[in-house]
């Protein structure tokens, strides 16, 4: 007979305030220390977040991702994002509202749609890369942010020029700088999701972002060629709920801002980590460059998978328990959050030999590797809460890295590897992936590339399909 423990697993005895400060500045270090002392399941207490039970056990992660979403709320656990994204964001919804909103947004991320963004991504990347200075230390993360912001703005809104787009670029960048600033972030953490919205300076900043978004929504509703457009905003304007009603302006604003915020900051950081890791491993940079120039895709895809394994931009996934639940052999009380650790499971030596090594070959089956596992490679979460833009992000990384290695050579500007630097909830290279850039001897001259055939990344083994309708106990 299987034994089930009752109550919370052990964890550090530090006061909640101390745990919160350490978490906010050095989350991955804290998880490493706790796992070494307490094992694969332990408790943390974080200010504004209640009680977390962190797990890195794949079987428990599977329980979480396939559990009943009515009992495991992801939207409620993401409440810290409410002040920026708004109440109608798909990231903040649970149960039937989440499934309905997700269903409205899915068509925008199908492979056929993404194929049309290939030339746009390559053009933006090529023009940005050609502006980078040669032969001097140059931090890439800010430029990766500018590049991915331009891509997501053009893909989401379908336009790139004009005063309104300039205003949107400027105000969105300002908002993101605020919410990712480490010191301002601590203030936001202390104030919490409800009180931060009462701060006049924050409200004014949000209103400056909202104004051009709402103006663009109003204008787009009346254009004659709406059905001919491929951008995500135009697709969402044509989407309807099950009762036939269109999405409201506030719904559209929340989902568009969700795509803009989540779709550019995380991808920019992942690209920065990919460059940082490749520069520290010149033999792998050389192989990637040679295979890309030969038209091969396998090593490029494996490089992205390994980057997202070793340097995940987000360290955790959260689900808040609505009722007591048995998870990982322990009966956990209602109200706590079960937290699969992306960072810890990605560094499990039983799954990934030499887990701290950057080795894309581990994902190439022809070289003894294996495909990413559903519950052991989770940079985008899992189940029906898996990131909607996962395929878009990986495709964008492929396009940008392909342009980069064809046009430039890269070398590290510092001898030591860059450590993690935590910005709000994301992990970035401490020195912004600073490199020395050189001109490729066989550089690609084209600045307006032909469309690139899209490769929708294959789902991990045994991944759950998207539900056609609300299930009784859908995976989450």
Secondary structure by P-SEA (a helix, b strand, c coil): cbbbbccccccccccaaaaaaaaaccaaaaaaaaaacccccccccccccccccccccaaaaaaaaacccccccccccccccccccccccccccccaaaaaaaaaccccccaaaaaaaaaaaaaaaaaaaaacccccccccaaaaaaaaaaaaaaaaccccccaaaaaaaaaaaaaaaaaacaaaaaaaaaaccccccccaaaaaaaaaaaaaaaaaaaaaaccccccccccaaaaaaaccccccccccaaaaaaaaaaaaaaacaaaaaaaaaaaaaaaacaaaaaaaaaaaaacccaaaaaaaaaaaaacccccbbbbbbccccccccccccccccccccaaaaaacccccccccccccccccccccccccccccccccccccccccaaaaaaaaaaaaaaaaaacbbbbbccccccccccccccccccccbbbbbbbbcccccccccccccccccccccccccccccccccccc
